[in-house]
Amino acid sequence: MPGIVRLLNWKPLDVRCEVIVGGATSVSVNNAIATGGAGGNGGAYGGAGGFGGDGESVSVAVPAGTVTPNIDVSGGAGGTGGAGNGGVAGIGGDGGSGGGALVLGNIIDLSTSGVIGAKGGAGGAGGAAGIPTGGNGGNGGSGGAIELIYGSSFVSSTALNASVSGGAGGAGGVTGGLSGAPGVDGTIEISMSTIDFTLKQVDLAANTVIDGTNRWIKTNNAPSIDDLEKKSRDSKQKKEVACK
């Protein structure tokens, strides 16, 4: 596969990365992954579940070729809250937010093997066996953003193989724990890389009355509104003088 892959800001135990792939003719991007990690589970006696990590970004650019992307930048799931074991149960961790995916190509193929995910992570379940109630579930993470910019053709299955759905809220712990709220959906934008802004001049009839006509289209001979109003006033004044 022609192109480069670049990882930025690598840190042990806390990986945040940006993957950039570029090519000249065609690229089949298999398993370009920049997902957030799952949050850890809360410990016994009411430990809170950890938050899921946020997804990062993947960019693929093949301006003159074909791109078949298989990309996942989804957020990680939140961890489960710890059991209360006679005490207060732990809450579930929130899911991580989805990251961003940018694909630029003359042809973008999402019809079969091409799949892009930027989903929010699911919230973790609340801990059980709590007093007075089970732990509340964590909130789902927000969906991310997918931008697809094509030159000549965008190929897709009937159901678009791309998702930016928000993560599901975590279930409340037994007994009486509240479920977490679902995450909001993200955005998908599909656009062409070139747009023709050339505007063709519209031919107007010679007797069309438009004030802006004479101002902007010099070849048109239609009278302006101002000219017609002046002509009407002059004619009215002549008639009044003739009556006297």
N, C-alpha and C positions, 0 to 999 in steps of 0.2 A: 504494500500500500504506500503510495507516495505521500509525503507530508511529514509533519512533525507533531509530536505530543509533548507538551510542556506542563510540568507540575510546579506550582508556586506555593510558597509559604508552608513548606512541610515542617511539621513539628511532631516529635514523638508523642503518642497517645492522644494527639489532637490534630487530626489531619484535615486541613482545609485546602482544597485544590481547585485549580482551573485547568481544564483540558482544552487545548486548541489543536485542531487537525486541519491541515490544508493540503490540497492536491491540484494537479493540473488538468486531469481528464476525468477520472471517475474514482469515487471512494465508497467502499462498503465499510461503514463504521460499526464494528461489532463490539458490543459491551463497553461502550464509553461510559464509565460509571463515576459519579461524583455525589453519591448519596450520603445523607447524614446517618450516623450510627444510632443504634437503639439505646435508649436510656436504661440504666441498670434498675433492677428491682429493689424496692425498699426492704430493709432488714426486718427481722421479727420485732414484735412489740411496737408496731406503728411507724416504721421508717417510710419516708415518702419515696415514691418512684422517681427516678431521674428523668430529665427532659430528653427527648429525642434530638439528635443533631440536625441542623439545617442542611439541605442540599446545596451544592455549590453550582458552578456554571460549566457548560460545555459549548464550544463554538466550532462549527465545521464550515469551511469555506472552499467551494470548488466552483468558481464563477462560470467557467466554460464547460463544466462536465456534469456528471450525474452523481447524486448523493443518495445512498440508501442508509439512513441513520438508524442505529439501535442504541438509544441513549437513555440513561436513567439518572435523574438528579432529584429524586424524591427525598422528602424528609424522613428521618428515623422515627420509629415508634417510641412512645413514652413507656417508662417502666411501670410495673405493677406496684401498688402500695403494699407495704408490709402488713401482716395480720396483727390485729390488736391483742389477741391472746389475753383477754380480760381488761385491756386498756383501750386507748383511742387508736383506731385503725389508721394506717397511712393513706394518704391521697395518691392517686395515680399521676404519673408525670405527663406533661403536655407533649404532644407530638411535634416534631420539627417541621418547619416550613419547607416547601418545595423550592428548588433553585431555578436557574434559568438555562434554557437551551436555545441557541441561535444556529440555524442552518441556512446557508446560502449556496445555491447551485443553479445551474441552468435548468436541470431537471431534478426534482425532488421526488423520490419514490417511497411512499408510505403504504403501498398496496398490499404487500405480503410480509416480507421479513423486516421492513422498516417499522420501528416502534419507538415512541418517545414518551417518557414518563416524567412528570414534574409534580407529583402528587404530595399532598401534605401527609405527615405521619399520623397514625392513629394514637389517640390518647390511651394511656395505661389504665387498667382497671383499678378501682379502689380496693384497699385491703379489706379482708373479711374479719369476722369474729371480733368486731369492735364494740366497745361500750361507750356511749349508748347506741351508736349505729356503726355500720361499716363505713369505710372511707369513700370519699367521692372520687369518681373517675376523672382522669385528666382530659383536657380539651384537645380536640384534633388540630393538627397544624394546617396552616393556610396552603393552598395550592400555589405553585410557582408560575413561571411565564415561559411560553414557547413562542418563538418567532421564526417563521418560515418564509424565506425570500427566494422566489424562483424567477428564472429568466424566461423560458419558453413553455414549460409544462410542469404541472403538479399532478402527480398520480397518487390516487388514494383508493382504499376500499370503501364500501358503502358506509361503514362505521369507521370514522377517522381513528387511526392507530396512534393517537396522542391523547394524553390525559393530564389535566391540571386540577383534578378534583381535590377538595379539602378532605382532611383525614376525619375518620369517624371518632366521635367522642368515646372515651372509655366507660365501661360499665361500672355502675356503683357497686360497692362491696356489700356482701350479705352481713347483716340485714339493714335495709334502710339507707344505704349510701346512694347519693345522687349521681346520675350519669353526667359525663362531661359534654360540653357543647361541641358540635361538629365544626370543623374548620371551613372557612369560606373558600370558594373555588377561585382559582387563578385565571389567567388569560391566555388565549391562543390567538395569534395574529398571523394571517397568511396574506402575502402581498407580492406583487411583481416587482422586479428590480428596476424596470424602466417603465415610465409612463409618458405617453405623448401628450404634451401640453399645447401642441399647435392648434390654434382655433381658426376654423374656416370662416371667412366673411359671409354673412347671410345677405343675399340680395333682397332688397326691399322694393316694393312697388313705388313708382314715381310719385304717387299721391299719398303715400303713407305719412301720417302726421305724428312725428316723434321729435321732441325737443332735442334729444341727444343725437339725432341722426346727422344733422348738419355739423355738429360739433366734432364728431369722431369719424364719420365716413364722408369724406369730402366729395366723393363722386355722386352722392345722392342729391337730388334736387327737390326733395320734399320740403315744404315750408315748415319753419319751426312754430311752436305754440306762440311764442312772442310775436312773430311776424303776423300770424293770423289774428291775434288779439288787437294788434296795432291797426291792421287793415279794417277790422270791424269797428273800432273806435272812429277811425277817419271817415268811414262810410256813414256812421250814425251822425257825426257832426255835420257832414255835407247835407244830409237829409233835413236836419234841424234848421240849417241856414236857408235851405230852399223853401221850407214851410213859412219862414218869416217873410 
